[in-house]
Amino acid sequence: MENSLREILDRISTGVCLVKSREYKILYFNKEFLKIFKEKIKPNKTLRCYELLWDSSYPCLNCPVHYLSESFPHLDLCCAHESDK
């Protein structure tokens, strides 16, 4: 990802992560997302959105990542998480 895009994502006050469609792997997260989930994020561990966000072993029912990946298979997706500010 380009550095300028990382800089933009790191400046916003909402936690954002980029998720690899169909694999549910978190590819990137911004600084706000890290602040929210820092206790759960382990170095060098593959993170899946449903594990990190919901403490689940399986993708969520009615998962927007699944729905969008079926509708638009060529896209990787973005997930946002509001902070408690």
Stockholm file with secondary structure:
# STOCKHOLM 1.0

chainA/1-85         MENSLREILDRISTGVCLVKSREYKILYFNKEFLKIFKEKIKPNKTLRCYELLWDSSYPCLNCPVHYLSESFPHLDLCCAHESDK
#=GR chainA/1-85 SS CCHHHHHHHHHSSSEEEEEETTTTEEEEECHHHHHHHTTTCCTTCCCBHHHHHHCCSSCCTTCHHHHHHHHCTTCCEEEEECCCC
#=GC SS_cons        CCHHHHHHHHHSSSEEEEEETTTTEEEEECHHHHHHHTTTCCTTCCCBHHHHHHCCSSCCTTCHHHHHHHHCTTCCEEEEECCCC
//
